[in-house]
């Protein structure tokens, strides 16, 4: 995989896009010499999303829109079942409310 420093990538964007259009992927390197992003063909991105979601147990297509999700949800539950749901219980562990996450910089992303 070809690598570009982020500052270099801004100037070389046309060349990077050409490489990606040919099916390659390009890593963008940050100040510390570590990859901070990857530019890849959209088909490769969709495949990555599918494989990542398969590992998690449920594949969702990145282009699936919100309305499709609403319709699917409505088809699974009756109005009576929805009234019985305890929303506070369902979402109790979704967000960590114990810390203020503003300003946190994540140094290392592993895929």
Secondary structure as the mmCIF struct_conf table of DSSP 4:
data_model
#
loop_
_struct_conf.conf_type_id
_struct_conf.id
_struct_conf.beg_label_comp_id
_struct_conf.beg_label_asym_id
_struct_conf.beg_label_seq_id
_struct_conf.end_label_comp_id
_struct_conf.end_label_asym_id
_struct_conf.end_label_seq_id
STRN STRN1 UNK A 2 UNK A 5
HELX_RH_AL_P HELX_RH_AL_P1 UNK A 6 UNK A 21
TURN_TY1_P TURN_TY1_P1 UNK A 22 UNK A 23
STRN STRN2 UNK A 26 UNK A 29
TURN_TY1_P TURN_TY1_P2 UNK A 31 UNK A 32
BEND BEND1 UNK A 33 UNK A 33
STRN STRN3 UNK A 35 UNK A 39
HELX_RH_AL_P HELX_RH_AL_P2 UNK A 42 UNK A 56
TURN_TY1_P TURN_TY1_P3 UNK A 57 UNK A 57
TURN_TY1_P TURN_TY1_P4 UNK A 62 UNK A 63
HELX_RH_AL_P HELX_RH_AL_P3 UNK A 66 UNK A 76
HELX_RH_AL_P HELX_RH_AL_P4 UNK A 79 UNK A 84
HELX_RH_AL_P HELX_RH_AL_P5 UNK A 87 UNK A 90
TURN_TY1_P TURN_TY1_P5 UNK A 91 UNK A 94
BEND BEND2 UNK A 95 UNK A 95
BEND BEND3 UNK A 98 UNK A 99
TURN_TY1_P TURN_TY1_P6 UNK A 102 UNK A 103
#
